[in-house]
Amino acid sequence: MIEDKITNTEKIAKDIIDSNWDNFLRATPAAVERFEEKHPGACEAVNRKVQEEGVKGLGNVFRPGVPDFLAFDDTGEYKFIEVKGEGDGLRHSQLKWFRDFQELNSEIWFTDSNQGITEKMNTENLNAYSLRKPSSANTRGNAEITESEEKGFHNVQIPETLAAAMNLEKGDRVNWKIRDRSTLELDTD
């Protein structure tokens, strides 16, 4: 039974899922077989939707990093839901899953044991969010300013780790604003 292997944080989410969806299952890399066995019609309908969204099929989705729950209706409507409690961050395999399957209907729910779900994050813009408070070593660095071929502009070189975190590639341009004398904010949207 699902109740035996569920944390308090997941119980909060499970109760909400249970009241809003026809069915749900605890998602693990091996859960696709259980889904096919217990809900064959819904499994086929969800599989069709996943394929329409550009993923080869559910067999590719149920891998390490898959979110905690798959909520679904018999019509094929579905949502993958990852639940995070206070101070809990995403593991590398979870971040990779969300980046690899951004086109799927999925959310990350943040819970507080006293308040229930405090925030829901849609994964379409996952790169715009910082899911863990970065250490000071990761938030500071040096940037090199060089001459630009465009009059009135300079080029700024930033570390590869910052570029990767912001999903920037060579040649990308970003908008920016000055928050105060010592803080420059970059906007990649």
C-alpha positions in Angstrom: 0.0 0.0 0.0 1.2 3.5 -0.8 0.8 4.8 2.7 3.5 2.5 4.0 6.3 4.2 2.0 5.3 7.8 2.1 6.8 10.7 4.0 4.8 13.3 5.8 5.6 15.8 3.1 4.4 13.4 0.4 1.2 12.7 2.4 0.3 16.3 2.2 0.6 16.2 -1.5 -1.0 12.8 -1.8 -4.2 14.1 -0.1 -4.4 17.0 -2.6 -3.7 14.7 -5.6 -6.3 12.2 -4.3 -9.0 14.8 -4.2 -8.3 16.3 -7.6 -7.4 13.3 -9.8 -9.2 10.0 -10.6 -6.0 8.0 -10.0 -2.4 8.3 -9.0 0.6 6.1 -8.5 3.9 6.3 -6.7 6.3 6.9 -9.6 9.5 4.9 -9.5 11.7 3.7 -12.4 9.9 0.4 -12.3 6.3 1.8 -11.9 5.5 1.7 -15.6 4.8 -2.1 -15.4 2.5 -1.5 -12.4 0.7 1.3 -14.3 0.2 -1.0 -17.3 -1.1 -3.9 -15.2 -3.5 -1.9 -12.9 -4.7 0.8 -15.3 -4.2 -0.5 -18.9 -6.6 1.9 -20.6 -5.4 5.0 -18.7 -1.8 3.9 -19.3 -2.3 3.7 -23.0 -4.1 7.1 -23.1 -1.3 8.7 -21.0 1.3 7.1 -23.3 -0.4 8.5 -26.4 -0.4 12.0 -24.8 3.3 11.7 -23.9 4.1 10.7 -27.4 2.1 13.6 -28.8 4.3 15.8 -26.6 7.5 14.5 -28.3 8.6 11.8 -25.9 9.2 8.3 -27.2 6.9 6.8 -24.6 6.4 6.1 -20.9 9.1 3.6 -20.8 11.6 6.4 -21.3 10.0 8.6 -18.7 10.1 6.1 -15.8 13.8 6.3 -15.1 15.9 7.6 -12.2 14.8 11.1 -11.3 11.2 10.5 -12.1 8.9 12.7 -9.8 7.3 11.2 -6.7 3.8 10.8 -8.2 1.9 10.4 -11.5 -1.6 11.7 -11.2 -3.9 10.7 -14.1 -7.5 10.4 -15.3 -8.9 7.7 -17.5 -9.0 10.1 -20.4 -5.2 10.4 -20.4 -4.9 13.7 -18.7 -1.9 13.5 -16.4 0.6 15.3 -14.2 4.0 14.3 -12.8 4.5 15.8 -9.3 7.7 16.1 -7.4 7.2 17.0 -3.7 9.8 18.9 -1.7 9.7 19.7 2.0 11.4 22.6 3.8 15.1 22.7 3.1 14.8 19.8 0.6 16.4 20.4 -2.9 16.3 18.5 -6.2 19.0 15.8 -6.7 21.0 15.8 -9.9 19.0 12.9 -11.4 15.8 14.9 -10.7 17.1 18.1 -12.3 18.2 16.0 -15.3 14.7 14.4 -15.5 12.9 17.8 -15.5 15.3 19.3 -18.1 15.0 16.2 -20.3 11.2 16.2 -20.1 10.2 19.9 -19.9 7.5 19.3 -22.5 5.6 16.9 -20.1 2.9 18.1 -17.7 4.9 18.3 -14.5 5.2 20.4 -11.4 7.3 20.7 -8.3 5.4 21.3 -5.1 7.0 22.8 -2.1 5.4 22.0 1.2 5.4 23.2 4.8 4.2 20.7 7.4 2.0 23.4 8.9 0.7 25.1 5.8 0.4 22.4 3.2 1.5 23.2 -0.3 3.2 26.7 -0.1 4.3 26.9 -3.8 3.9 25.1 -7.1 6.6 25.5 -9.7 5.8 24.7 -13.3 8.9 23.2 -15.0 8.6 25.1 -18.3 11.0 27.7 -16.9 13.0 25.5 -14.6 16.3 27.2 -15.6 14.9 30.5 -14.2 14.7 29.2 -10.7 17.3 28.4 -8.1 15.9 25.5 -6.1 18.6 25.5 -3.4 20.1 28.5 -1.7 23.5 28.7 -3.4 26.6 28.8 -1.3 28.5 32.1 -1.4 31.3 30.3 -3.4 28.7 29.8 -6.2 27.2 33.3 -6.2 30.4 35.4 -6.6 32.9 35.5 -9.3 34.9 37.6 -11.7 33.9 38.7 -15.1 36.2 40.1 -17.8 35.2 43.1 -19.7 36.6 43.4 -23.3 36.0 45.8 -26.2 33.0 45.2 -28.4 32.8 45.7 -32.1 29.6 47.6 -31.5 30.0 51.2 -30.6 29.0 52.0 -27.1 29.2 48.4 -25.9 31.6 46.1 -24.1 31.6 42.3 -24.0 31.5 40.6 -20.6 32.9 37.2 -20.2 31.4 35.1 -17.4 32.4 31.7 -16.0 31.2 28.7 -17.8 29.4 27.5 -14.6 27.3 30.7 -14.4 26.6 30.5 -18.2 25.4 26.9 -17.8 23.2 27.7 -14.8 21.6 30.5 -16.8 21.3 28.3 -19.9 23.5 30.8 -21.9 25.5 29.9 -24.9 28.3 31.7 -26.7 26.9 34.7 -28.5 23.8 35.0 -26.4 22.7 38.4 -25.2 21.0 39.2 -21.9 19.0 42.0 -20.5 20.2 43.5 -17.2 19.4 46.0 -14.6 21.3 47.5 -11.7 19.7 46.7 -8.3 22.1 48.8 -6.3 25.7 50.1 -6.6 27.1 46.6 -6.2 24.5 44.3 -7.8 23.8 43.8 -11.4 20.9 41.5 -12.2 20.8 39.5 -15.5 17.5 38.5 -17.1 17.7 35.7 -19.7 13.9 35.6 -20.5 
